[in-house]
Amino acid sequence: MHQLTASPIVLFYLGEQPDAKGRLLQMIWAWDDEALECAHDYIQWLFPLAEPSAYNPAAPLVTDDVVRAFQQSPQLRQNLLKSFDVMLHFYGLRRQMAGNEIVVVRAVHYADRAREWVQPLDHNHLRITRVLKCLTTLGLAAEAQTFYQCLEQIYRENRDAISPETFRYWTNAVA
């Protein structure tokens, strides 16, 4: 793994290097909902992808080496899960056990948080696509699937707020 740690994504996820704005992973985890909503250049670090971001083209990209590092390192996957939990909380959701499976469900503060993102053309719909793709790419496909299942129910109940096109993006992200 040592040779793979040259990747900015891996170093960031190990807590050894800040993002381009000097923020460490643990600092972003501690942000409140307002900070998570208002900042738009952290999501590409928390949930990196192989393709460049239109909003943040300088964000680091996932490479085969990054994928291997996450596959080989329980710490990297655990930190990615923590980032996932931070974003789930932001959306008013949470992971919980259901029998022997982990599922994503609505948290007690879902109604308050849903007002922020369950609305037409919300930028959080793009963030959710990114989260789903990243989890799938970096070895947490089961978590992506359970998130998708929760989103599917939210979509069915809110077709006036979440477009079919958005839902297709979410579906393709976990395919």
C-alpha positions as CSV (number, residue, x, y, z in Angstrom):
1,M,0.0,0.0,0.0
2,H,2.9,2.4,0.6
3,Q,3.5,3.0,-3.1
4,L,-0.2,3.7,-3.6
5,T,-0.3,6.4,-0.9
6,A,1.1,9.0,-3.4
7,S,-2.5,9.5,-4.5
8,P,-4.0,12.6,-3.0
9,I,-7.3,10.7,-2.5
10,V,-5.6,8.0,-0.5
11,L,-3.6,10.4,1.6
12,F,-6.7,12.5,2.2
13,Y,-8.7,9.4,3.3
14,L,-5.9,8.3,5.6
15,G,-6.0,11.7,7.2
16,E,-2.4,12.5,6.2
17,Q,-3.0,15.2,3.7
18,P,-5.6,18.0,3.4
19,D,-7.7,18.7,0.3
20,A,-6.8,21.6,-2.0
21,K,-8.4,24.0,0.4
22,G,-6.3,22.8,3.4
23,R,-9.2,20.8,5.0
24,L,-8.6,17.5,6.6
25,L,-11.1,14.7,6.3
26,Q,-11.9,14.8,10.0
27,M,-12.6,18.6,9.7
28,I,-15.2,18.0,7.0
29,W,-16.8,15.2,9.0
30,A,-17.4,17.7,11.8
31,W,-19.2,20.3,9.7
32,D,-22.8,21.1,10.4
33,D,-25.6,20.8,7.8
34,E,-25.3,24.4,6.8
35,A,-21.6,24.0,6.0
36,L,-22.2,20.8,4.0
37,E,-25.0,22.6,2.1
38,C,-23.1,25.8,1.3
39,A,-19.7,24.5,0.4
40,H,-19.5,23.0,-3.1
41,D,-15.9,21.9,-3.5
42,Y,-15.6,19.2,-0.8
43,I,-17.9,16.5,-2.2
44,Q,-15.4,15.7,-5.0
45,W,-12.9,14.8,-2.3
46,L,-15.3,12.9,0.0
47,F,-16.7,10.9,-3.0
48,P,-14.1,11.0,-5.7
49,L,-14.8,9.6,-9.2
50,A,-12.8,8.6,-12.2
51,E,-14.3,11.3,-14.4
52,P,-13.5,15.0,-13.9
53,S,-16.0,17.2,-12.1
54,A,-17.6,20.0,-14.1
55,Y,-17.7,22.1,-11.0
56,N,-14.3,21.3,-9.6
57,P,-12.0,20.2,-12.4
58,A,-9.0,20.3,-10.2
59,A,-10.3,17.6,-7.9
60,P,-8.3,14.4,-7.9
61,L,-9.5,11.5,-9.9
62,V,-9.9,7.8,-9.0
63,T,-7.4,5.6,-10.7
64,D,-7.0,1.8,-10.7
65,D,-4.4,2.3,-8.0
66,V,-6.9,4.2,-5.8
67,V,-9.5,1.4,-6.3
68,R,-6.9,-1.2,-5.3
69,A,-5.9,0.8,-2.3
70,F,-9.5,1.0,-1.1
71,Q,-9.9,-2.8,-1.8
72,Q,-6.9,-3.6,0.2
73,S,-7.3,-1.2,3.2
74,P,-10.1,-1.7,5.8
75,Q,-9.1,1.8,7.1
76,L,-9.8,3.5,3.8
77,R,-13.2,1.7,3.5
78,Q,-14.1,2.5,7.1
79,N,-13.3,6.2,6.5
80,L,-15.4,6.1,3.4
81,L,-18.3,4.6,5.4
82,K,-17.9,7.5,7.9
83,S,-18.1,10.0,5.0
84,F,-21.2,8.1,3.8
85,D,-22.8,8.3,7.3
86,V,-22.1,12.1,7.4
87,M,-23.9,12.6,4.1
88,L,-26.8,10.3,5.1
89,H,-27.3,12.4,8.2
90,F,-27.2,15.5,6.1
91,Y,-30.1,14.0,4.0
92,G,-32.0,12.9,7.1
93,L,-31.2,9.3,6.6
94,R,-29.1,6.7,8.5
95,R,-27.8,3.1,8.3
96,Q,-29.2,0.5,10.6
97,M,-29.4,-3.2,11.0
98,A,-32.4,-5.1,9.7
99,G,-31.9,-8.7,10.7
100,N,-28.5,-9.6,9.2
101,E,-28.5,-6.7,6.7
102,I,-27.6,-3.1,6.9
103,V,-30.3,-0.8,5.4
104,V,-30.6,2.9,4.9
105,V,-33.8,4.3,6.5
106,R,-35.2,7.7,7.3
107,A,-33.9,9.2,10.5
108,V,-36.1,11.2,12.9
109,H,-35.0,14.4,11.4
110,Y,-35.8,13.3,7.8
111,A,-38.8,15.7,7.3
112,D,-36.6,18.7,8.3
113,R,-33.7,17.7,6.0
114,A,-35.9,16.5,3.1
115,R,-37.1,20.1,2.7
116,E,-33.6,21.0,1.7
117,W,-33.1,18.4,-1.0
118,V,-36.4,16.7,-2.0
119,Q,-37.2,19.4,-4.4
120,P,-37.0,20.0,-8.2
121,L,-33.5,20.5,-9.7
122,D,-31.7,20.5,-6.4
123,H,-27.9,20.3,-6.6
124,N,-28.0,17.5,-4.0
125,H,-29.4,15.2,-6.6
126,L,-26.0,15.4,-8.4
127,R,-24.2,14.9,-5.1
128,I,-26.3,11.7,-4.5
129,T,-25.3,10.4,-7.9
130,R,-21.7,11.0,-7.0
131,V,-22.0,9.2,-3.7
132,L,-23.7,6.2,-5.3
133,K,-21.0,5.9,-8.0
134,C,-18.1,6.4,-5.6
135,L,-19.3,3.8,-3.1
136,T,-19.8,1.3,-6.0
137,T,-16.4,2.0,-7.4
138,L,-14.4,2.0,-4.2
139,G,-15.8,-1.3,-2.8
140,L,-18.9,-0.4,-0.9
141,A,-21.4,-1.6,-3.6
142,A,-23.7,-3.1,-1.0
143,E,-24.0,0.2,0.9
144,A,-24.7,1.9,-2.4
145,Q,-27.5,-0.5,-3.2
146,T,-29.2,-0.1,0.2
147,F,-28.9,3.7,-0.2
148,Y,-30.4,3.4,-3.7
149,Q,-33.3,1.3,-2.4
150,C,-34.1,4.0,0.2
151,L,-33.9,6.7,-2.6
152,E,-36.2,4.6,-4.8
153,Q,-38.9,4.8,-2.1
154,I,-38.4,8.5,-1.7
155,Y,-38.6,9.0,-5.5
156,R,-41.8,7.0,-5.7
157,E,-43.4,9.3,-3.0
158,N,-42.0,12.5,-4.5
159,R,-42.2,12.4,-8.3
160,D,-43.1,16.0,-8.4
161,A,-39.8,16.9,-6.7
162,I,-37.3,14.3,-8.1
163,S,-37.3,13.9,-11.9
164,P,-37.3,10.6,-13.8
165,E,-34.1,11.8,-15.3
166,T,-32.5,12.1,-11.9
167,F,-33.8,8.7,-10.8
168,R,-32.2,7.2,-14.0
169,Y,-28.9,8.7,-13.0
170,W,-29.2,7.1,-9.6
171,T,-30.1,3.8,-11.2
172,N,-27.2,3.9,-13.6
173,A,-24.8,4.8,-10.8
174,V,-25.4,1.5,-9.0
175,A,-25.7,-0.7,-12.2
